[in-house]
Amino acid sequence: AEEVLEASNEFFPQFKQDTTDKAALTEFRRAFHTLKGSGRMVNANLIGETAWSIENMLNRLIDGSIEISDDLLRVVEEVTAEVPNLIAQFEKKQPVDATRADALAAIANRIAAGEAADWSAIEDSGEAHTAIDNAESATPSLESDLDDEEIEFEIEADLTDSQVDSDWVDQSLESSTDDILL
């Protein structure tokens, strides 16, 4: 998870500086794709679904369905800052307050749908920049004793998109073939 966040933290600022940098966009989108799969794999569903909302929004940007905007950049920034908190809570098996992550995911989903972002849930809570301000201190350490779920999370993060996508395509084709034969 730490490596995935490092990739996002490396490539998102490059893209923000030059929004025509398709390579940087592809790389930090891939980071969210990997985080989505890893989170879902270990039942860290809030992490997985929050990452999915950003990945989906970035897919819409890549396919031209939506255009770059200040709201798009802000939600990526805020989710990138929030994810280390979510990972730390998951690793420590602490109860997670999903309010902020859910609100950010909802904003990303609205942007992906071509709708206006509604920041009121974030701004009304007075926490608009809390995650950004605290991100450095909340970065989880993976050097502690890892249990099986955390090890699986690490392994999944190391898979390439082509491996993950290839497995999904193979499963989809098998399922489709089975449906046709019935």
C-alpha positions as CSV (number, residue, x, y, z in Angstrom):
1,A,0.0,0.0,0.0
2,E,2.8,2.3,0.8
3,E,4.4,1.9,-2.7
4,V,1.0,2.5,-4.3
5,L,0.7,5.8,-2.4
6,E,4.3,6.7,-3.3
7,A,3.4,6.3,-7.0
8,S,0.3,8.5,-6.6
9,N,2.3,11.1,-4.6
10,E,5.0,11.1,-7.4
11,F,2.8,11.3,-10.5
12,F,-0.2,13.3,-9.3
13,P,1.9,16.5,-8.7
14,Q,3.5,16.0,-12.2
15,F,0.0,15.8,-13.7
16,K,-1.3,18.8,-11.7
17,Q,1.7,20.8,-12.9
18,D,1.1,19.8,-16.5
19,T,-2.4,18.4,-17.2
20,T,-1.4,17.3,-20.7
21,D,1.0,14.8,-19.2
22,K,-0.9,11.6,-20.1
23,A,1.9,9.3,-18.8
24,A,1.6,10.9,-15.3
25,L,-2.2,10.6,-15.4
26,T,-1.9,6.9,-16.4
27,E,0.5,6.2,-13.6
28,F,-1.5,7.7,-10.8
29,R,-4.7,6.3,-12.1
30,R,-3.0,2.9,-12.0
31,A,-2.1,3.5,-8.4
32,F,-5.8,4.0,-7.6
33,H,-6.7,0.9,-9.6
34,T,-4.2,-1.2,-7.6
35,L,-5.4,0.3,-4.3
36,K,-9.0,-0.5,-5.3
37,G,-8.2,-4.2,-5.9
38,S,-5.9,-4.5,-2.9
39,G,-8.5,-2.9,-0.6
40,R,-11.3,-5.1,-1.9
41,M,-9.1,-8.2,-1.6
42,V,-8.5,-7.8,2.1
43,N,-12.0,-6.6,2.9
44,A,-10.9,-3.0,3.4
45,N,-14.0,-2.0,1.4
46,L,-13.9,1.6,2.3
47,I,-10.4,2.0,0.9
48,G,-11.4,-0.1,-2.2
49,E,-14.5,1.9,-2.9
50,T,-12.9,5.2,-2.3
51,A,-10.1,4.3,-4.6
52,W,-12.6,3.1,-7.2
53,S,-14.4,6.4,-7.2
54,I,-11.2,8.2,-8.1
55,E,-10.2,5.5,-10.7
56,N,-13.6,5.7,-12.3
57,M,-13.4,9.5,-12.5
58,L,-10.0,9.4,-14.0
59,N,-11.2,6.8,-16.5
60,R,-13.8,9.3,-17.6
61,L,-11.1,12.0,-17.9
62,I,-9.0,9.6,-20.0
63,D,-11.9,8.7,-22.3
64,G,-12.9,12.3,-22.8
65,S,-16.3,12.1,-21.1
66,I,-15.3,14.8,-18.6
67,E,-12.7,17.6,-18.6
68,I,-10.0,18.5,-16.1
69,S,-11.3,20.9,-13.4
70,D,-10.3,22.4,-10.1
71,D,-12.8,20.1,-8.4
72,L,-11.3,17.0,-10.0
73,L,-7.8,18.0,-8.9
74,R,-9.0,18.9,-5.4
75,V,-10.8,15.6,-4.9
76,V,-7.8,13.6,-6.0
77,E,-5.6,15.6,-3.7
78,E,-8.0,15.2,-0.7
79,V,-8.5,11.4,-1.3
80,T,-4.7,11.0,-1.7
81,A,-4.3,12.7,1.7
82,E,-7.2,10.7,3.3
83,V,-6.1,7.2,2.2
84,P,-3.1,6.9,4.6
85,N,-5.5,7.6,7.5
86,L,-7.8,4.8,6.3
87,I,-5.0,2.4,5.9
88,A,-3.6,3.1,9.3
89,Q,-7.0,2.6,10.9
90,F,-7.5,-0.7,9.0
91,E,-4.0,-2.0,10.0
92,K,-4.7,-1.2,13.6
93,K,-8.2,-2.8,13.3
94,Q,-9.7,0.5,14.6
95,P,-13.3,1.4,13.8
96,V,-13.4,3.8,10.8
97,D,-15.5,6.9,10.5
98,A,-16.4,6.7,6.9
99,T,-18.1,10.1,6.7
100,R,-15.2,11.9,5.1
101,A,-14.2,9.1,2.7
102,D,-17.8,8.6,1.7
103,A,-18.3,12.3,1.0
104,L,-15.1,12.4,-1.1
105,A,-16.2,9.4,-3.1
106,A,-19.6,11.0,-3.7
107,I,-17.9,14.1,-5.0
108,A,-15.7,12.0,-7.3
109,N,-18.8,10.1,-8.5
110,R,-20.6,13.4,-9.3
111,I,-17.6,14.7,-11.2
112,A,-17.4,11.4,-13.1
113,A,-21.0,11.7,-14.1
114,G,-20.4,15.2,-15.4
115,E,-22.2,16.9,-12.6
116,A,-21.1,19.7,-10.4
117,A,-19.1,18.8,-7.3
118,D,-20.9,19.5,-3.9
119,W,-18.3,20.2,-1.3
120,S,-20.8,21.1,1.4
121,A,-20.5,17.8,3.3
122,I,-16.7,18.3,3.6
123,E,-16.8,22.1,4.2
124,D,-19.6,22.0,6.7
125,S,-17.7,19.6,8.9
126,G,-14.8,22.0,9.1
127,E,-12.5,19.3,7.9
128,A,-11.8,20.4,4.4
129,H,-8.1,20.2,4.8
130,T,-7.6,18.1,7.9
131,A,-6.5,15.1,6.0
132,I,-4.0,17.1,3.9
133,D,-2.6,18.7,7.0
134,N,-2.2,15.4,8.8
135,A,-1.3,13.1,6.0
136,E,2.5,13.0,6.8
137,S,2.0,12.0,10.4
138,A,-0.7,9.4,9.6
139,T,1.3,7.5,6.9
140,P,1.2,3.8,8.0
141,S,4.3,1.8,8.7
142,L,4.4,-1.6,7.1
143,E,7.4,-2.6,9.1
144,S,5.3,-4.0,11.9
145,D,4.4,-7.6,12.2
146,L,2.1,-8.3,9.3
147,D,-0.8,-10.6,9.5
148,D,-2.1,-12.7,6.5
149,E,-4.5,-10.0,5.3
150,E,-1.8,-7.3,5.3
151,I,0.6,-9.7,3.4
152,E,-2.1,-10.3,0.8
153,F,-2.6,-6.6,0.6
154,E,1.1,-6.1,-0.2
155,I,1.2,-9.0,-2.7
156,E,-1.8,-7.5,-4.6
157,A,-0.2,-4.1,-4.7
158,D,2.8,-5.7,-6.5
159,L,0.6,-7.2,-9.3
160,T,0.7,-5.3,-12.5
161,D,-2.5,-4.0,-14.1
162,S,-2.0,-6.4,-17.0
163,Q,-2.0,-9.3,-14.6
164,V,-5.1,-8.1,-12.8
165,D,-6.9,-7.1,-16.0
166,S,-5.9,-10.4,-17.7
167,D,-7.3,-12.5,-14.8
168,W,-10.6,-10.5,-14.9
169,V,-10.9,-10.9,-18.7
170,D,-10.3,-14.7,-18.4
171,Q,-12.9,-15.0,-15.7
172,S,-15.4,-12.9,-17.7
173,L,-14.9,-14.9,-20.8
174,E,-15.3,-18.2,-18.9
175,S,-18.5,-16.9,-17.3
176,S,-19.8,-15.6,-20.7
177,T,-19.0,-18.9,-22.4
178,D,-20.8,-20.8,-19.6
179,D,-23.9,-18.6,-20.0
180,I,-24.0,-19.2,-23.8
181,L,-23.6,-23.0,-23.4
182,L,-26.6,-23.1,-21.0
